[in-house]
Amino acid sequence: MMLKKLKILKERFIKNRFIKEESGNAIVLFSFYLVILIGISGLVIDTGVLYLTKTHLKKTANAVVLSGAQELTNSSAAVNAVVANILNAHGEEASLKEISIVTTYPYRISVTLEKEVKLYFLKIFKMYSEKVSVTSSVQLAPMKSGTGAVPLGIDESVPLEYLKEYTLKVDSGDSEYGNFGVLALQGPGAKLYEQDLMYGYDGELKVGDIINTQTGNIAGKTVNAVNYRINSCSHSINDYNSRDCDRIILVLVYEPYAFNGKQLSKVKIVGFAYFYLKEPVNQQDSTIKGYFIKRAGTGFGNESLRDTGAYTIKLSE
């Protein structure tokens, strides 16, 4: 009987000791896994902070180069002014690490932003901060397609000298050296011509398109449309860098494509150019005075095309 009781007590002792040892092991394992869990949580949270910071910096860098690129045909000072404004608007003035500006063809701008990001949970592993760096670059390419062009074109054989005054005679079907060709973008008719000259053709035109020339008397419509554009621009005369001045028109550069007798009837688009309308058209003649300018617009570009002063902006990573 006594032996039986001793055996029971021994079994209880062994069982209690095993339970205590198991409980101790569980505490050790729990502590170990807790550290791992905290580390993973910290990694997830801090990685998220780094990701959001990088995303914000990338959006800012893209905004900087896309906005700055609009002034690449102007001057480095103009580009830097835009860059400063965009960085200030995004609260990232201190993040600018490097900027490269090329204001001659091929035009380029590249910006690198860098920011030191404080870490929180990963401090327990002695990781206190991490640098986040992004780079965005754009270049200008000759315009291959665009919208808003006016129904005027210039023969590709005409040398384009920028900021030199041109006196361009506008006659229906006239495409001689130094003269604009008058085009029918929507179709024939003086009313359609006047509408497109006033507001710009809202359809897309691209290099390679074949366009009919305009026929008939459009001298009066030219006067109305050009003077409307000049009166619609509130900027001072010769302020050709303004982005919202109606004095600046997008014209087509073409090569002769087909003739009807001696008269040019169709042209082929080979490029685009910007022209600044310097003064109103005189009622007694049909000449347009102004000068060609270099300018970045919207649309698609192609580096292989001839440089005729009209460009599009292209992000290049």
C-alpha positions as CSV (number, residue, x, y, z in Angstrom):
1,M,0.0,0.0,0.0
2,M,2.8,2.3,1.0
3,L,4.7,1.5,-2.2
4,K,1.6,2.3,-4.2
5,K,1.3,5.8,-2.6
6,L,5.0,6.5,-3.2
7,K,4.6,5.6,-6.8
8,I,1.7,8.0,-7.2
9,L,3.6,10.8,-5.5
10,K,6.6,10.2,-7.8
11,E,4.4,10.3,-10.9
12,R,2.8,13.6,-9.7
13,F,6.2,15.2,-9.0
14,I,7.5,14.2,-12.4
15,K,4.3,15.5,-14.1
16,N,4.5,18.9,-12.3
17,R,8.1,19.3,-13.1
18,F,7.4,18.6,-16.8
19,I,4.6,21.1,-16.8
20,K,6.9,23.8,-15.3
21,E,9.6,23.1,-17.8
22,E,7.1,23.2,-20.6
23,S,5.7,26.5,-19.4
24,G,9.2,27.9,-19.1
25,N,10.0,26.8,-22.7
26,A,6.8,28.4,-23.9
27,I,7.7,31.7,-22.3
28,V,11.1,31.6,-24.0
29,L,9.5,30.7,-27.4
30,F,6.9,33.4,-27.0
31,S,9.5,36.0,-26.3
32,F,11.5,34.9,-29.3
33,Y,8.5,35.0,-31.6
34,L,7.4,38.3,-30.2
35,V,10.7,39.9,-31.1
36,I,10.3,38.4,-34.7
37,L,6.7,39.7,-34.9
38,I,7.8,43.2,-33.8
39,G,10.6,43.2,-36.3
40,I,8.3,42.1,-39.2
41,S,5.7,44.7,-38.2
42,G,8.4,47.4,-38.0
43,L,9.7,46.3,-41.3
44,V,6.3,46.5,-42.9
45,I,5.4,49.9,-41.4
46,D,8.8,51.5,-42.1
47,T,8.9,50.0,-45.6
48,G,5.5,51.5,-46.2
49,V,6.8,54.9,-45.1
50,L,9.7,54.6,-47.4
51,Y,7.5,53.5,-50.3
52,L,5.1,56.4,-49.8
53,T,8.0,58.9,-49.6
54,K,9.5,57.5,-52.8
55,T,6.2,57.7,-54.6
56,H,5.7,61.3,-53.5
57,L,9.2,62.2,-54.6
58,K,8.8,60.5,-58.0
59,K,5.5,62.4,-58.6
60,T,7.2,65.6,-57.6
61,A,10.3,64.9,-59.9
62,N,8.0,64.1,-62.8
63,A,6.0,67.3,-62.3
64,V,9.3,69.3,-62.1
65,V,10.8,68.0,-65.4
66,L,7.5,68.1,-67.3
67,S,6.8,71.7,-66.2
68,G,10.4,72.8,-66.6
69,A,10.6,71.2,-70.1
70,Q,8.1,73.8,-71.4
71,E,10.8,76.5,-70.9
72,L,13.7,74.6,-72.4
73,T,13.4,76.5,-75.6
74,N,13.6,79.8,-73.6
75,S,16.5,79.9,-71.1
76,S,18.1,78.0,-68.2
77,A,16.9,80.8,-65.9
78,A,13.3,80.3,-67.0
79,V,13.6,76.5,-66.4
80,N,15.1,77.0,-62.9
81,A,12.3,79.4,-62.0
82,V,9.7,76.8,-62.9
83,V,11.6,74.1,-61.1
84,A,11.7,76.2,-57.9
85,N,8.0,76.9,-58.0
86,I,7.1,73.2,-58.5
87,L,9.4,72.1,-55.7
88,N,8.0,74.8,-53.4
89,A,4.4,73.7,-54.2
90,H,5.2,70.1,-53.2
91,G,7.2,71.1,-50.2
92,E,10.4,69.5,-51.5
93,E,12.8,72.5,-52.0
94,A,15.4,70.8,-49.7
95,S,15.2,67.5,-51.6
96,L,16.8,68.8,-54.8
97,K,20.2,67.0,-55.1
98,E,21.0,67.5,-58.8
99,I,19.6,69.1,-61.9
100,S,20.9,69.1,-65.5
101,I,19.5,71.4,-68.1
102,V,20.3,71.5,-71.8
103,T,18.8,74.4,-73.7
104,T,20.0,73.5,-77.1
105,Y,18.7,70.8,-79.4
106,P,18.3,68.0,-78.3
107,Y,16.7,69.7,-75.3
108,R,16.8,67.8,-72.0
109,I,16.2,68.3,-68.3
110,S,17.0,65.8,-65.6
111,V,16.3,66.1,-61.8
112,T,17.4,64.0,-58.9
113,L,15.6,64.3,-55.6
114,E,16.9,62.8,-52.3
115,K,15.4,62.7,-48.9
116,E,16.5,61.2,-45.5
117,V,13.6,59.3,-44.0
118,K,13.4,58.6,-40.3
119,L,12.6,55.1,-39.3
120,Y,10.5,54.2,-36.2
121,F,10.1,50.5,-35.4
122,L,13.4,49.5,-36.9
123,K,15.3,51.6,-34.4
124,I,15.4,48.5,-32.2
125,F,17.7,47.0,-34.7
126,K,19.8,50.3,-34.8
127,M,18.4,51.3,-38.1
128,Y,17.5,55.0,-37.6
129,S,17.0,56.4,-41.1
130,E,17.2,55.5,-44.8
131,K,17.9,57.7,-47.9
132,V,15.3,57.7,-50.7
133,S,16.5,58.9,-54.1
134,V,14.6,59.3,-57.4
135,T,15.5,60.7,-60.8
136,S,13.3,61.9,-63.6
137,S,14.3,63.1,-67.1
138,V,12.6,64.4,-70.1
139,Q,13.7,65.4,-73.6
140,L,12.0,67.3,-76.4
141,A,11.4,65.6,-79.7
142,P,10.2,67.2,-83.0
143,M,6.4,67.1,-83.1
144,K,5.0,64.1,-85.1
145,S,1.3,64.7,-84.3
146,G,-0.7,67.4,-82.6
147,T,-4.0,69.2,-82.3
148,G,-4.9,72.8,-82.5
149,A,-3.1,73.5,-85.8
150,V,-4.4,76.4,-88.0
151,P,-5.1,75.9,-91.8
152,L,-1.9,77.4,-92.8
153,G,1.3,75.7,-94.0
154,I,4.8,76.5,-95.2
155,D,6.8,74.7,-97.8
156,E,9.6,72.7,-96.3
157,S,12.0,74.4,-98.7
158,V,11.6,77.7,-96.9
159,P,14.5,78.2,-94.4
160,L,13.1,78.9,-90.9
161,E,15.1,81.6,-89.1
162,Y,13.7,82.0,-85.6
163,L,12.8,85.4,-84.2
164,K,13.3,87.0,-87.6
165,E,10.4,88.9,-89.0
166,Y,8.6,87.3,-91.9
167,T,6.0,88.8,-94.1
168,L,3.9,86.0,-95.4
169,K,1.4,86.4,-98.2
170,V,-1.8,84.5,-97.9
171,D,-3.5,83.6,-101.2
172,S,-5.7,80.5,-101.9
173,G,-3.5,77.8,-103.2
174,D,-0.3,79.9,-103.1
175,S,2.7,77.9,-102.1
176,E,5.6,79.8,-103.6
177,Y,8.8,80.5,-101.8
178,G,8.2,82.5,-98.6
179,N,4.4,82.2,-98.8
180,F,2.0,80.3,-96.7
181,G,-0.1,77.6,-98.3
182,V,-3.8,77.9,-97.3
183,L,-5.2,74.5,-96.3
184,A,-8.6,72.9,-96.0
185,L,-8.4,71.0,-92.7
186,Q,-12.1,70.3,-92.2
187,G,-13.0,70.6,-95.9
188,P,-13.4,73.4,-98.5
189,G,-15.1,76.6,-97.6
190,A,-14.2,80.0,-96.3
191,K,-16.3,79.6,-93.1
192,L,-14.5,76.4,-92.1
193,Y,-11.2,78.1,-92.8
194,E,-12.0,81.1,-90.7
195,Q,-13.2,78.8,-87.8
196,D,-10.0,76.8,-87.8
197,L,-7.8,79.9,-88.1
198,M,-9.6,81.5,-85.1
199,Y,-9.7,78.5,-82.7
200,G,-7.4,75.9,-84.2
201,Y,-8.4,72.6,-85.7
202,D,-9.6,70.3,-82.9
203,G,-8.7,67.1,-84.8
204,E,-5.3,65.4,-84.7
205,L,-2.9,65.9,-87.6
206,K,0.2,63.9,-88.0
207,V,3.3,63.7,-90.2
208,G,2.4,61.8,-93.4
209,D,-1.2,63.1,-93.6
210,I,-2.3,64.4,-97.0
211,I,-4.2,67.7,-96.9
212,N,-6.2,69.5,-99.5
213,T,-5.4,73.1,-100.3
214,Q,-8.1,75.8,-99.9
215,T,-9.6,77.5,-102.9
216,G,-11.6,80.7,-103.2
217,N,-11.3,84.2,-101.7
218,I,-10.3,83.9,-98.0
219,A,-8.6,87.3,-97.6
220,G,-11.4,88.8,-95.5
221,K,-11.6,85.6,-93.3
222,T,-7.9,85.8,-92.7
223,V,-8.2,89.4,-91.5
224,N,-11.0,88.5,-89.1
225,A,-9.4,85.4,-87.7
226,V,-5.9,86.9,-87.2
227,N,-7.1,90.1,-85.6
228,Y,-9.4,88.0,-83.4
229,R,-6.4,86.0,-82.1
230,I,-4.3,89.2,-81.5
231,N,-7.2,90.9,-79.6
232,S,-7.7,87.7,-77.5
233,C,-4.1,87.8,-76.2
234,S,-3.7,90.0,-73.1
235,H,0.1,89.7,-73.0
236,S,2.4,92.4,-74.2
237,I,3.7,92.4,-77.8
238,N,6.6,90.1,-78.4
239,D,6.0,88.1,-75.2
240,Y,6.2,84.9,-77.2
241,N,7.1,82.8,-74.1
242,S,3.6,83.0,-72.7
243,R,1.8,79.7,-72.6
244,D,-1.7,81.0,-73.1
245,C,-1.4,83.7,-75.9
246,D,-3.5,83.2,-79.0
247,R,-0.9,85.2,-81.0
248,I,1.0,81.9,-81.2
249,I,-0.3,79.5,-83.9
250,L,0.7,76.0,-84.8
251,V,1.3,75.8,-88.6
252,L,2.1,72.8,-90.8
253,V,5.4,72.2,-92.6
254,Y,4.6,70.5,-95.9
255,E,6.0,69.1,-99.1
256,P,4.0,69.5,-102.4
257,Y,2.1,66.3,-103.1
258,A,-0.3,66.9,-106.1
259,F,-1.1,69.6,-108.6
260,N,-4.3,70.5,-110.5
261,G,-2.8,72.0,-113.6
262,K,-0.3,74.5,-112.2
263,Q,-2.0,74.9,-108.9
264,L,-1.0,72.9,-105.9
265,S,-4.0,70.8,-104.8
266,K,-2.6,68.6,-102.1
267,V,0.2,68.7,-99.6
268,K,1.9,66.1,-97.4
269,I,2.7,67.1,-93.8
270,V,6.4,66.6,-92.9
271,G,6.5,68.6,-89.7
272,F,5.1,71.4,-87.5
273,A,6.2,74.9,-86.6
274,Y,5.1,77.7,-84.3
275,F,4.5,81.2,-85.6
276,Y,4.0,84.4,-83.5
277,L,1.5,86.9,-85.0
278,K,3.2,90.2,-84.5
279,E,0.5,92.7,-85.7
280,P,-3.0,92.8,-87.1
281,V,-3.6,92.1,-90.8
282,N,-4.3,95.2,-92.9
283,Q,-7.7,95.3,-94.5
284,Q,-6.1,96.3,-97.8
285,D,-3.8,93.3,-98.2
286,S,-3.6,89.7,-97.1
287,T,-0.2,89.5,-95.5
288,I,0.6,88.1,-92.0
289,K,3.6,89.5,-90.2
290,G,5.4,87.7,-87.4
291,Y,8.2,85.3,-86.7
292,F,8.8,81.6,-86.1
293,I,9.6,80.6,-82.6
294,K,10.7,77.4,-80.9
295,R,8.2,76.0,-78.5
296,A,7.2,72.8,-76.7
297,G,3.6,71.8,-77.2
298,T,1.4,68.7,-76.7
299,G,1.2,65.6,-78.9
300,F,3.6,62.9,-79.9
301,G,7.2,63.3,-81.0
302,N,9.8,61.5,-83.0
303,E,13.5,62.1,-82.7
304,S,14.2,61.1,-86.3
305,L,12.1,64.0,-87.7
306,R,13.6,67.2,-89.0
307,D,13.8,69.9,-86.3
308,T,11.3,72.6,-87.3
309,G,10.9,74.3,-83.9
310,A,7.8,72.5,-82.7
311,Y,8.4,69.9,-80.0
312,T,6.7,67.5,-77.7
313,I,7.8,66.5,-74.2
314,K,8.7,62.9,-73.6
315,L,9.6,61.3,-70.2
316,S,12.8,59.2,-70.4
317,E,13.7,57.0,-67.4
